[in-house]
Amino acid sequence: MTETIIELIRHGEPVGGRRYRGHAIDDPLTEKGWRQMWNTVGDCHHWQQIISSPLSRCQAFAIALGKRHNIGVTVEARFSEVGFGEWEGLSHEIIKTDRFDEYHAFLRDPVNRRPKGAEPLDSFIQRVAAAYDDAVQHHNGKRCLIVTHAGVIRAVIARTVCAAPVGLYRMKINNGGITRIRHTESGGILECLNGQMTEK
């Protein structure tokens, strides 16, 4: 296997402020959100393929970047954000105050104490892993950009470094931040977290 480089970028700030957005919430980017993403990639265009979540906060930028640099864009539904069930659309402040016990139980054990109706974390990790493995295999030897969500990036990182799912929410993923994973015959290596494309 030749080296394959996968860079993942989290979408920028969406309309509606800071709140729980899973795959049921499809807010577009704010002007600030667009700036965050363009500032991160700069003039970089070294990717042979762009893969995007279908949600507009990811897909709109992926399409714009692909058009700017004539890079192919595909949409992969399995890279959608994890479903948050009853928490979908609620602000972090409301959850922390009105659902204090539920919120802290979730932080302590996000695997078993999920919001009612939320996507099981193990199922989410499995769907992300399957999509990611397909991307690495299909684009072997190339450099690809995946435009996606914080939860998806956390799942990919955790799997790369063999971290347990219970620690998934102990990683901060910035809006517009780049994560880089280099795949060799020895497996994947996490090279960058919350970076910018000025870092080669």
Steps between C-alpha positions, in 0.01 A plus 500: 500500500635842403446796730150641513432831670153580627427849625172565678360849549219581740234732359507864607252675730139424400198729519321474835787518746650226711258213532475126456482428128490141396394365163145638552608867507612653170596859578712675235827678575511858623727750326746440784474127437593545133797720601618240749515235231657712227757633746592145594555367148648822360623443145562131560368265230717188525208258534404254230152456650264677741245293693219672689226435748163565332407769753510853361748634757753265340382439146469865395865568579617171347329587172637855501854378569472233232380752242774748589778246440333252262507216755237228493247496785303201622240489777512224761194470726692293753708809583191676643515608863387269779129525584429668837137396540306730735795738523487586129468876456539584871774739610783382720389749768147355514633145528746598774232674708167331427643148467788527744501139622445360153778717357758398762404134472563529126842658554600223741375219278410607145472136393224389739339830612399648168214746446166332441468399135869566428696287258693230693864605518631158396277503191616851412866403532443193284333695218774766506772233506346319203480822297853601597647160415326513162647846436853391590476189284336671202745792501812299579815701434312828471428801718134558585304757698194395700266786591306387803404543867665499841349165596620333182852636546505386863394150393774482236766627741394262777520204264837612363661526846307201644315713758185374673162651393441625856767766438353626174373831641830581667635627167441860396449535126504862381271642235706504184778294661701250295583148617762310298548123499777336299445138403797272433551124503526528880156663532373850562697770682336814640721788383291808567197610703321837467760619251496716188623422152796735545639199692612268220 
